[in-house]
Amino acid sequence: MESRVSRLEADLAALKTDVAVIRSNYVTKEDLHKEINNLTWRLITFVCSFGTALVAATYFIARHS
């Protein structure tokens, strides 16, 4: 009986360590939302900048050809 209790105590300590590691790496919904929002705005900025550059290049080619 004593050996079973000591084994359970050791398993409980290992379980506490595992839960602590999981909590430290856990991403909250708020963190995920912020990151998705930042990436969305980066993509929008890139697409608009690239589109503007294409229009400028087309205008330059049409004007100076």
N, C-alpha and C positions, 0 to 999 in steps of 0.2 A: 504494500500500500504506500509506503514511504517513497519507494522508487518511482511510482506512478505520479505522485504529487511533485517530486523534484523534476521529473521529465516535463510535466505540465507547466511548471514555473519557467523552465528553460524555453519551452515553446512560446509561452506568453511574452517573454523578453524579446525573442526573435520577432514575434508578431508586432510588438510595439515599435521595433526598429523599422520593420517593413512599412508600417502605416506612416511613420514619420517621413520616410523617403518618398512615399506616394504623395503625401500632403505638400512636401516641398516642391515637387514637380507638377503639381496640379494647376491647371489653367482654369480661371473662373470665366464665366460667361462675359463679364465686363471686359476682361483682358482680351478675350477673343474678338469681341465686338470692336474694340479700339483698333486692334491690328488689322482687321478686315476693312474698317473705315479708312485707315491710313493707306493701305494698299489700293483701295478703290480710287482715292484721290490722286495717288501717284500715277495710276493707269490713265485716268482722265487727263491729267496734266500732260503726260507723254503723248497721248493721241492728239490732243489739241495742238501741241507744239509741232508735232510731226506733220499734221495737216496744214498748219500755217506755213511751214517750210516748203511743203510741196506746192502750195499756191504761189508762194514767192518765187520758187524756181520756175514754175510754169509761166508766170508773168514775165520774169527776166528773159526766158527763152523766146517768148512770143514778141517781146518788145525789141530785142536786139538781134533777131534773125532776119 
